[in-house]
Amino acid sequence: MVQNHAIRLLVEDPSVLASLQFSLSIEGFDVVDHGLAALIIDEQYRGDGAQALEDLRAQGNCAPVVFLATHPNRRLRNRLAISRAILVEKPLMGDEIGRALGDFHNPIKAA
């Protein structure tokens, strides 16, 4: 379990937001409203989560991003790869988000 790492949720759906806040807090993450933090962006954020991510990157934001999407197509996958985001497909199963966030905080070192 990753402890004391700040996560900012860019999610507009109240039920998804509440669910993520609960599950992340159980896994030891700190959900914050602002500041330096890894981001979780839902595909529906502001109508186009991928565009919101691209806008953040264009503004110089290089925070780690987990992007949530249902049935992502090849175009979306390519956009996320260019934007250096980890894709997690919905519906969420188990601790997929926690594992993805753990990858940011505990990178595998090359031999």
Secondary structure, 3 states (H helix, E strand, C coil): CCCCEEEEEECCCHHHHHHHHHHHHHCCEEEECCCCCEEEEECCHHHCHHHHHHHHHHCCCCCCEEEEECCCCHHHHHHHHHCCEEEEECCCCCCHHHHHHHHHHCCCCCC
